[in-house]
Amino acid sequence: MYETINPFTEELVKSFAEHTNTELESVIAKAQETYENDWKLRSPAERKAIVKKAASILREKRDDFAKLVTLEMGKLFREAQAEVYLSADILDYYADHAKKFLAPQKLKIDKGEAIVENEPLGVIFCIEPWNFPYYQLARVAGPNLMMGNTLIVKHAPNVPQCAFAFEKLFLDAGAPAGAYTNVVISNEQAAAAIADKRIRGVALTGSERAGEAVASEAGKALKKSTMELGGSDAFIVLDDADMDTAVKWGVWGRISNTGECCVAAKRFILHEKIADTFLDRFKKELEKLVPGDPMDPQTTLGPLCTEGALYLVQKQIESAVRGGAKVLLGGKRIERRGYFIEPTILTDITPENPVYYQEFFASAHISGEGRERGNQTGE
């Protein structure tokens, strides 16, 4: 179900009907036609002009694009504005550097001559996540469009308006229909698209579960694929660290994007000499966070993206506690409207605890040198 549900108000804003199989076939056929008869035939300069125009539109209409992000997944508005600018920078980067990146390269060999040349593949099918609704799209759109590929993109079901806005962005920039197309389809239809012989490559950013499913389908179809999946990144604080700097960037590394970031600081590994000091100061900073309307500049703690995401984090916290973890701060849903969870610190998480091996979206893991010091769960 593709729906815009405001994470702050919990209200259903708009629903979107999924494409039929016939409509999906038309999308694939159009993307293939555009690739063969138009986009791959254009000069790099022509493609560059369109991609740079898209970047320019993003900057000109920054707030319009940013409001959709805040509406659909609850990102603080100032962070949504920054994401729009970042996405524009990414498009500009690939537009400006594609000629250099794609230039033929001579290989040094003993006899004869060898040259590596880069050529477009065709239609690329992308499955992208909700946590950075434009940034994730810009990362695949910039290089692939400059390469001469065309794109069909299945975005996350909870950010459909962002998805359609990004499709319209390229049309407004002058790209032909079929160069970049957003689809609203089921997982079964996505599997059918991957198997389609006109799809030449598959890209996914998402969970391990999604990666296993998509990589399996791509493998069966012998398609090139790239998978960016989850992780549990470490924030390491040694005994000679400047504590002001460590605490400042530790909070930012955990709280940015409400903690819903695949490269967020999810585990804090602390030298035993400074572990108690860091934890005390870190806790005090988390206690200062102000939950509220993500459009309000005074808000420093936004809601999680969906009710399902909130439910999952609650279950992970409960599982951690059952496994022996202790709650140093928070741990519960905030009693107010919206999908808010208290900034939470869990300690004493051992390798025997099931959550030791899990990624927390809206969480982090804190460890001391030589022994486990815990897991901090909070936006």
MIROGU-343924 format. One record per residue (C-alpha): residue number from 1; x, y, z. Coordinates in steps of 0.02 Angstrom, whole numbers. Layout:
BEGIN
@resi->NUM x->X y->Y z->Z;
...
This chain:
BEGIN
@resi->1 x->0 y->0 z->0;
@resi->2 x->75 y->166 z->-54;
@resi->3 x->15 y->299 z->68;
@resi->4 x->65 y->466 z->138;
@resi->5 x->37 y->454 z->326;
@resi->6 x->101 y->603 z->424;
@resi->7 x->213 y->530 z->563;
@resi->8 x->182 y->683 z->672;
@resi->9 x->-9 y->682 z->662;
@resi->10 x->-34 y->497 z->620;
@resi->11 x->-160 y->554 z->489;
@resi->12 x->-181 y->475 z->318;
@resi->13 x->-149 y->614 z->191;
@resi->14 x->-160 y->524 z->24;
@resi->15 x->-163 y->350 z->-51;
@resi->16 x->-93 y->294 z->-218;
@resi->17 x->-156 y->150 z->-326;
@resi->18 x->-24 y->26 z->-382;
@resi->19 x->16 y->11 z->-566;
@resi->20 x->-66 y->-134 z->-655;
@resi->21 x->40 y->-264 z->-744;
@resi->22 x->-9 y->-183 z->-908;
@resi->23 x->48 y->-13 z->-846;
@resi->24 x->213 y->-86 z->-785;
@resi->25 x->241 y->-165 z->-955;
@resi->26 x->213 y->5 z->-1036;
@resi->27 x->340 y->85 z->-919;
@resi->28 x->473 y->-45 z->-959;
@resi->29 x->438 y->-33 z->-1145;
@resi->30 x->450 y->157 z->-1141;
@resi->31 x->612 y->154 z->-1041;
@resi->32 x->687 y->32 z->-1167;
@resi->33 x->629 y->134 z->-1315;
@resi->34 x->697 y->295 z->-1241;
@resi->35 x->863 y->212 z->-1205;
@resi->36 x->883 y->138 z->-1379;
@resi->37 x->818 y->282 z->-1483;
@resi->38 x->856 y->436 z->-1381;
@resi->39 x->950 y->443 z->-1217;
@resi->40 x->1104 y->337 z->-1255;
@resi->41 x->1123 y->429 z->-1421;
@resi->42 x->1134 y->600 z->-1341;
@resi->43 x->1303 y->678 z->-1314;
@resi->44 x->1373 y->691 z->-1137;
@resi->45 x->1350 y->879 z->-1150;
@resi->46 x->1164 y->859 z->-1187;
@resi->47 x->1139 y->741 z->-1041;
@resi->48 x->1241 y->856 z->-930;
@resi->49 x->1129 y->1005 z->-968;
@resi->50 x->975 y->910 z->-911;
@resi->51 x->1052 y->839 z->-753;
@resi->52 x->1120 y->1010 z->-704;
@resi->53 x->951 y->1088 z->-739;
@resi->54 x->873 y->963 z->-619;
@resi->55 x->1000 y->1013 z->-487;
@resi->56 x->956 y->1196 z->-516;
@resi->57 x->770 y->1162 z->-495;
@resi->58 x->802 y->1072 z->-331;
@resi->59 x->891 y->1225 z->-263;
@resi->60 x->760 y->1346 z->-328;
@resi->61 x->617 y->1246 z->-253;
@resi->62 x->709 y->1182 z->-100;
@resi->63 x->570 y->1212 z->25;
@resi->64 x->435 y->1134 z->-85;
@resi->65 x->537 y->975 z->-100;
@resi->66 x->587 y->978 z->84;
@resi->67 x->408 y->995 z->147;
@resi->68 x->362 y->831 z->62;
@resi->69 x->504 y->742 z->154;
@resi->70 x->447 y->809 z->322;
@resi->71 x->266 y->769 z->283;
@resi->72 x->297 y->589 z->230;
@resi->73 x->436 y->525 z->343;
@resi->74 x->449 y->652 z->484;
@resi->75 x->623 y->721 z->452;
@resi->76 x->658 y->887 z->539;
@resi->77 x->624 y->1022 z->409;
@resi->78 x->798 y->1098 z->421;
@resi->79 x->872 y->926 z->390;
@resi->80 x->754 y->900 z->244;
@resi->81 x->813 y->1065 z->170;
@resi->82 x->993 y->1008 z->188;
@resi->83 x->950 y->843 z->101;
@resi->84 x->878 y->936 z->-48;
@resi->85 x->1038 y->1038 z->-65;
@resi->86 x->1144 y->881 z->-47;
@resi->87 x->1044 y->795 z->-183;
@resi->88 x->1072 y->944 z->-298;
@resi->89 x->1259 y->937 z->-261;
@resi->90 x->1262 y->751 z->-306;
@resi->91 x->1178 y->782 z->-473;
@resi->92 x->1299 y->924 z->-510;
@resi->93 x->1447 y->817 z->-461;
@resi->94 x->1410 y->679 z->-584;
@resi->95 x->1360 y->802 z->-720;
@resi->96 x->1524 y->896 z->-700;
@resi->97 x->1639 y->744 z->-684;
@resi->98 x->1558 y->614 z->-796;
@resi->99 x->1669 y->656 z->-945;
@resi->100 x->1824 y->621 z->-841;
@resi->101 x->1752 y->466 z->-758;
@resi->102 x->1697 y->390 z->-923;
@resi->103 x->1850 y->433 z->-1025;
@resi->104 x->1937 y->282 z->-1107;
@resi->105 x->2084 y->216 z->-1007;
@resi->106 x->2238 y->136 z->-1082;
@resi->107 x->2306 y->-15 z->-992;
@resi->108 x->2492 y->-49 z->-978;
@resi->109 x->2527 y->-216 z->-1061;
@resi->110 x->2685 y->-298 z->-1127;
@resi->111 x->2623 y->-321 z->-1305;
@resi->112 x->2490 y->-238 z->-1411;
@resi->113 x->2365 y->-110 z->-1351;
@resi->114 x->2222 y->-123 z->-1226;
@resi->115 x->2092 y->9 z->-1190;
@resi->116 x->1949 y->6 z->-1066;
@resi->117 x->1795 y->95 z->-1130;
@resi->118 x->1634 y->131 z->-1035;
@resi->119 x->1467 y->103 z->-1120;
@resi->120 x->1289 y->113 z->-1052;
@resi->121 x->1199 y->-48 z->-1009;
@resi->122 x->1018 y->-2 z->-1040;
@resi->123 x->870 y->4 z->-921;
@resi->124 x->918 y->-2 z->-737;
@resi->125 x->789 y->-51 z->-605;
@resi->126 x->812 y->30 z->-435;
@resi->127 x->730 y->-4 z->-267;
@resi->128 x->761 y->137 z->-145;
@resi->129 x->721 y->171 z->40;
@resi->130 x->624 y->305 z->130;
@resi->131 x->751 y->376 z->253;
@resi->132 x->831 y->497 z->128;
@resi->133 x->692 y->510 z->-2;
@resi->134 x->790 y->619 z->-125;
@resi->135 x->972 y->584 z->-81;
@resi->136 x->949 y->397 z->-113;
@resi->137 x->873 y->436 z->-283;
@resi->138 x->1005 y->564 z->-331;
@resi->139 x->1143 y->437 z->-297;
@resi->140 x->1077 y->320 z->-431;
@resi->141 x->1004 y->449 z->-549;
@resi->142 x->1159 y->558 z->-566;
@resi->143 x->1286 y->428 z->-625;
@resi->144 x->1164 y->320 z->-724;
@resi->145 x->1084 y->461 z->-821;
@resi->146 x->1254 y->534 z->-861;
@resi->147 x->1311 y->362 z->-917;
@resi->148 x->1167 y->352 z->-1040;
@resi->149 x->1061 y->224 z->-947;
@resi->150 x->877 y->248 z->-916;
@resi->151 x->800 y->216 z->-745;
@resi->152 x->643 y->135 z->-674;
@resi->153 x->630 y->167 z->-488;
@resi->154 x->523 y->82 z->-355;
@resi->155 x->529 y->197 z->-205;
@resi->156 x->472 y->155 z->-28;
@resi->157 x->282 y->144 z->-4;
@resi->158 x->278 y->277 z->132;
@resi->159 x->358 y->417 z->27;
@resi->160 x->257 y->412 z->-135;
@resi->161 x->242 y->600 z->-155;
@resi->162 x->430 y->620 z->-142;
@resi->163 x->448 y->484 z->-273;
@resi->164 x->332 y->568 z->-397;
@resi->165 x->411 y->737 z->-362;
@resi->166 x->581 y->669 z->-412;
@resi->167 x->511 y->595 z->-572;
@resi->168 x->432 y->762 z->-616;
@resi->169 x->597 y->849 z->-576;
@resi->170 x->683 y->768 z->-726;
@resi->171 x->536 y->797 z->-841;
@resi->172 x->537 y->981 z->-791;
@resi->173 x->725 y->983 z->-824;
@resi->174 x->695 y->926 z->-1003;
@resi->175 x->726 y->738 z->-993;
@resi->176 x->623 y->635 z->-1114;
@resi->177 x->483 y->524 z->-1049;
@resi->178 x->559 y->357 z->-1004;
@resi->179 x->729 y->422 z->-951;
@resi->180 x->677 y->419 z->-766;
@resi->181 x->513 y->338 z->-716;
@resi->182 x->439 y->307 z->-544;
@resi->183 x->333 y->151 z->-523;
@resi->184 x->207 y->106 z->-388;
@resi->185 x->213 y->-83 z->-387;
@resi->186 x->208 y->-235 z->-273;
@resi->187 x->354 y->-345 z->-225;
@resi->188 x->289 y->-478 z->-345;
@resi->189 x->287 y->-353 z->-488;
@resi->190 x->462 y->-297 z->-440;
@resi->191 x->522 y->-477 z->-454;
@resi->192 x->441 y->-489 z->-626;
@resi->193 x->528 y->-328 z->-678;
@resi->194 x->697 y->-394 z->-622;
@resi->195 x->670 y->-551 z->-725;
@resi->196 x->622 y->-451 z->-880;
@resi->197 x->759 y->-464 z->-1012;
@resi->198 x->748 y->-277 z->-1047;
@resi->199 x->807 y->-239 z->-870;
@resi->200 x->997 y->-243 z->-878;
@resi->201 x->1044 y->-202 z->-698;
@resi->202 x->970 y->-193 z->-524;
@resi->203 x->1014 y->-77 z->-379;
@resi->204 x->944 y->-86 z->-202;
@resi->205 x->970 y->9 z->-42;
@resi->206 x->876 y->-68 z->103;
@resi->207 x->870 y->-202 z->236;
@resi->208 x->961 y->-369 z->236;
@resi->209 x->793 y->-455 z->209;
@resi->210 x->757 y->-350 z->55;
@resi->211 x->934 y->-375 z->-7;
@resi->212 x->922 y->-564 z->6;
@resi->213 x->760 y->-565 z->-94;
@resi->214 x->816 y->-444 z->-230;
@resi->215 x->991 y->-517 z->-247;
@resi->216 x->913 y->-689 z->-266;
@resi->217 x->799 y->-630 z->-406;
@resi->218 x->942 y->-537 z->-491;
@resi->219 x->1054 y->-689 z->-476;
@resi->220 x->927 y->-805 z->-553;
@resi->221 x->910 y->-685 z->-699;
@resi->222 x->1100 y->-662 z->-712;
@resi->223 x->1083 y->-474 z->-691;
@resi->224 x->1216 y->-355 z->-629;
@resi->225 x->1165 y->-294 z->-457;
@resi->226 x->1223 y->-181 z->-317;
@resi->227 x->1160 y->-200 z->-138;
@resi->228 x->1182 y->-71 z->0;
@resi->229 x->1112 y->-152 z->156;
@resi->230 x->1109 y->-124 z->343;
@resi->231 x->1250 y->-109 z->468;
@resi->232 x->1293 y->-67 z->647;
@resi->233 x->1423 y->69 z->636;
@resi->234 x->1541 y->104 z->781;
@resi->235 x->1580 y->273 z->862;
@resi->236 x->1746 y->248 z->952;
@resi->237 x->1802 y->363 z->1092;
@resi->238 x->1979 y->338 z->1158;
@resi->239 x->2048 y->398 z->1324;
@resi->240 x->2139 y->548 z->1247;
@resi->241 x->1987 y->615 z->1155;
@resi->242 x->1926 y->793 z->1177;
@resi->243 x->1766 y->758 z->1273;
@resi->244 x->1671 y->911 z->1212;
@resi->245 x->1702 y->860 z->1032;
@resi->246 x->1664 y->677 z->1064;
@resi->247 x->1498 y->712 z->1149;
@resi->248 x->1445 y->842 z->1019;
@resi->249 x->1477 y->729 z->871;
@resi->250 x->1417 y->574 z->962;
@resi->251 x->1247 y->655 z->985;
@resi->252 x->1243 y->715 z->805;
@resi->253 x->1299 y->545 z->740;
@resi->254 x->1157 y->460 z->833;
@resi->255 x->1018 y->590 z->823;
@resi->256 x->1036 y->656 z->646;
@resi->257 x->889 y->605 z->536;
@resi->258 x->803 y->544 z->695;
@resi->259 x->929 y->404 z->703;
@resi->260 x->857 y->326 z->546;
@resi->261 x->1019 y->318 z->450;
@resi->262 x->1115 y->167 z->388;
@resi->263 x->1282 y->248 z->432;
@resi->264 x->1228 y->320 z->599;
@resi->265 x->1333 y->292 z->755;
@resi->266 x->1243 y->137 z->816;
@resi->267 x->1377 y->68 z->934;
@resi->268 x->1481 y->176 z->1049;
@resi->269 x->1645 y->92 z->1093;
@resi->270 x->1722 y->183 z->1240;
@resi->271 x->1890 y->168 z->1325;
@resi->272 x->1860 y->115 z->1505;
@resi->273 x->1948 y->270 z->1575;
@resi->274 x->1822 y->389 z->1497;
@resi->275 x->1669 y->276 z->1479;
@resi->276 x->1575 y->341 z->1633;
@resi->277 x->1612 y->523 z->1592;
@resi->278 x->1556 y->505 z->1412;
@resi->279 x->1397 y->411 z->1460;
@resi->280 x->1350 y->541 z->1591;
@resi->281 x->1373 y->687 z->1472;
@resi->282 x->1294 y->594 z->1326;
@resi->283 x->1141 y->555 z->1433;
@resi->284 x->1122 y->737 z->1486;
@resi->285 x->1126 y->794 z->1304;
@resi->286 x->995 y->667 z->1253;
@resi->287 x->883 y->726 z->1395;
@resi->288 x->884 y->901 z->1319;
@resi->289 x->802 y->845 z->1157;
@resi->290 x->632 y->922 z->1123;
@resi->291 x->501 y->814 z->1034;
@resi->292 x->375 y->904 z->927;
@resi->293 x->319 y->961 z->756;
@resi->294 x->463 y->928 z->635;
@resi->295 x->417 y->1088 z->543;
@resi->296 x->449 y->1189 z->703;
@resi->297 x->627 y->1257 z->714;
@resi->298 x->624 y->1229 z->902;
@resi->299 x->598 y->1041 z->884;
@resi->300 x->754 y->937 z->904;
@resi->301 x->676 y->764 z->911;
@resi->302 x->563 y->710 z->767;
@resi->303 x->447 y->560 z->754;
@resi->304 x->498 y->394 z->679;
@resi->305 x->443 y->369 z->500;
@resi->306 x->299 y->249 z->527;
@resi->307 x->200 y->159 z->661;
@resi->308 x->284 y->-2 z->604;
@resi->309 x->457 y->72 z->631;
@resi->310 x->408 y->128 z->806;
@resi->311 x->338 y->-44 z->845;
@resi->312 x->498 y->-128 z->785;
@resi->313 x->611 y->-21 z->894;
@resi->314 x->499 y->-51 z->1045;
@resi->315 x->512 y->-238 z->1016;
@resi->316 x->701 y->-227 z->1000;
@resi->317 x->714 y->-133 z->1165;
@resi->318 x->602 y->-262 z->1250;
@resi->319 x->708 y->-402 z->1177;
@resi->320 x->867 y->-318 z->1238;
@resi->321 x->799 y->-304 z->1415;
@resi->322 x->743 y->-485 z->1415;
@resi->323 x->920 y->-529 z->1363;
@resi->324 x->993 y->-441 z->1514;
@resi->325 x->1013 y->-260 z->1456;
@resi->326 x->979 y->-117 z->1576;
@resi->327 x->887 y->42 z->1532;
@resi->328 x->992 y->194 z->1578;
@resi->329 x->878 y->318 z->1491;
@resi->330 x->707 y->313 z->1407;
@resi->331 x->648 y->153 z->1326;
@resi->332 x->465 y->193 z->1298;
@resi->333 x->351 y->276 z->1173;
@resi->334 x->320 y->458 z->1215;
@resi->335 x->140 y->481 z->1269;
@resi->336 x->86 y->606 z->1139;
@resi->337 x->23 y->611 z->961;
@resi->338 x->147 y->550 z->832;
@resi->339 x->270 y->405 z->817;
@resi->340 x->391 y->466 z->949;
@resi->341 x->505 y->361 z->1058;
@resi->342 x->605 y->423 z->1205;
@resi->343 x->791 y->445 z->1179;
@resi->344 x->853 y->284 z->1257;
@resi->345 x->1016 y->214 z->1322;
@resi->346 x->1032 y->28 z->1354;
@resi->347 x->1183 y->-41 z->1445;
@resi->348 x->1257 y->-211 z->1483;
@resi->349 x->1223 y->-290 z->1314;
@resi->350 x->1328 y->-446 z->1294;
@resi->351 x->1361 y->-552 z->1140;
@resi->352 x->1231 y->-674 z->1206;
@resi->353 x->1095 y->-541 z->1191;
@resi->354 x->997 y->-560 z->1027;
@resi->355 x->1003 y->-373 z->990;
@resi->356 x->1193 y->-374 z->996;
@resi->357 x->1184 y->-431 z->814;
@resi->358 x->1043 y->-317 z->757;
@resi->359 x->1038 y->-146 z->676;
@resi->360 x->935 y->-19 z->771;
@resi->361 x->856 y->117 z->664;
@resi->362 x->841 y->249 z->801;
@resi->363 x->975 y->171 z->910;
@resi->364 x->1159 y->144 z->947;
@resi->365 x->1268 y->19 z->1037;
@resi->366 x->1387 y->72 z->1176;
@resi->367 x->1533 y->-40 z->1226;
@resi->368 x->1675 y->-17 z->1349;
@resi->369 x->1851 y->-79 z->1321;
@resi->370 x->1864 y->-262 z->1368;
@resi->371 x->1681 y->-280 z->1415;
@resi->372 x->1512 y->-233 z->1344;
@resi->373 x->1447 y->-67 z->1410;
@resi->374 x->1278 y->-65 z->1325;
@resi->375 x->1171 y->-8 z->1181;
@resi->376 x->1102 y->167 z->1161;
@resi->377 x->936 y->171 z->1076;
@resi->378 x->868 y->343 z->1033;
@resi->379 x->835 y->451 z->883;
